[in-house]
Amino acid sequence: MQISQLLRHKGREVATIDGTESVRTALAVLADKGIGALVVSSDGRRIDGIVSERDVARGLHDRGAGLLTEPVSSVMTAQVHTCPPDASVHDLARTMTDKRVRHVPVVADGELLGIVSIGDVVKARLDELEEERRQLVDYIQSP
């Protein structure tokens, strides 16, 4: 399965935040949407970074509660791992594991098309395995 197929099923909505917004605002958006990361973007199309709950937790540990009033850009991860829409779910799972990232923006021609979480990858992989199992059972049971 390709990432483009996964995005067709889950949708292409990407929650973004401007890097000048406060970390407190980012936390509010994360909580409101029930998600674990925001793409940092000034225009909603180009990626400036990504900020996750993990980034905020580590920042709070290092810098204390004052971090909440700092801009998102001060805590975001600037080196963002991205993937093209024609990447395979299997390859992205390996990248996410090797790079220890849980959210990967999908980009084509420098433009943000969607985002894939580790949960999306696991679900897609389980769906693939279930389909393979079903096909094998059908094959075995056919006369």
N, C-alpha and C positions, 0 to 999 in steps of 0.2 A: 504494500500500500504506500502510495506517495503522500507527502504532507498536504498537497493540494486537495486530495480526496478527504483527508482528515478535516481540513478547514471547511470543506463543503458540508460536512456533517455537523461540526460544532459551531460554525459561524466564523466570521472574520473580525468581529468586534475586538478592539484593542483599547484597554484603558490606558490613557496617557496623562502625563502631568508635565507642566513646564518646570524646568530646573530652578526657576526663581521662587517657586512656591515653597512654603515651609514644610519641614518634615512632619509637623503636626497635621497639616492639611493632607499630606500623602497618607498618613496613617488613617485619617478619617475616610478617605476614598477607598483604601484597602478594606477597611471594616465595612463600609457601606455596600461595596460590591461583593464582599466575601471572597476576595482573591488574595494572592500572595505576592504579587509584583505589579509594578507599573512601568511602562516604557516612558522614559524621560524624553520629551520632544517638545520643541517650541512651536511646531506647526502640525503635529499629528501625522506627519509623513516621513520625516527624517529622524533617525535615532541618535540622540545625544548620549544616552546611557540607559540603565535600568536600575530601579530601586526595589528591593525586596524587603520583606519582613526581617530576613536575616541581616541585611545591611543595616537596618535601623537598630536591631538588637545589639549588634556589634558596636555600632556607633554610640549607643547609650552606655554600654559597658566602658568604652574608652573615654568618652567625653562627658557623660552624665546627662541630666535632664535638660541642660541648656541646648542640647542638640535639637530639641523639638522646635526651637525658633529659628534654627539655621535653614538655609535653602537646601532643597533636595539635592542639588548639584554637589553639596559638600559631603554627602554620604552615598551617592549613587555609584554603581560600578560603571566605569566609562568604557572598559574593554568588553563589549557585548558580543557574545557568540550568537551568530545568526545562521539561518539556513535558507536555501532557495525552496520554492514550492515543489520542485521536482525531486527533492531529496526523499529517500525512503524512510519510513517510520523506523525500520531496523537500524539504519545508519544513524539517525538522530538519537535513538535510544543509546547507542554506543557513545556518541559524542557527549550526551548529557551525563552519562556515567563517568566517562574519562575526564571530563572537564569539571565535574561536580556542580552542574548548573541544573536548575529546576524549571526555568522558563527560557524559551528560545524564540525570539521574534523571527517571523518569516518575511524575507525581503527579496524583491526582484527589481532590478534596475534602480537600486538605491531607495526604493519606496517600500514602506511598511505595509504588508498585506494581511498580517495576522500574528498571532502568538500561540505557541504550543507549550503546554505544561507537561511535566513528567506524568501527571495523572492522565492527560490526553493520550500520551504515548502508550502507557500501560493499558488503557481501555482499548485502544486501537489494536494493540498486539493481542490482547485476550480475544477480541472479536475475530481476528485473523485465525487464531488457534482453534476457536470454536467452529469456524467455517471449515477449516481443514479436517477437524474431527468429524463433522457432519458428512463431509464428502467421503471420507474413508469408511464410515459406517454404511453409507448408501452403497458404496462400491462393494463392500464385503457382503452386504445383504442382497445384492442384486443377483438374479439367477444366471 
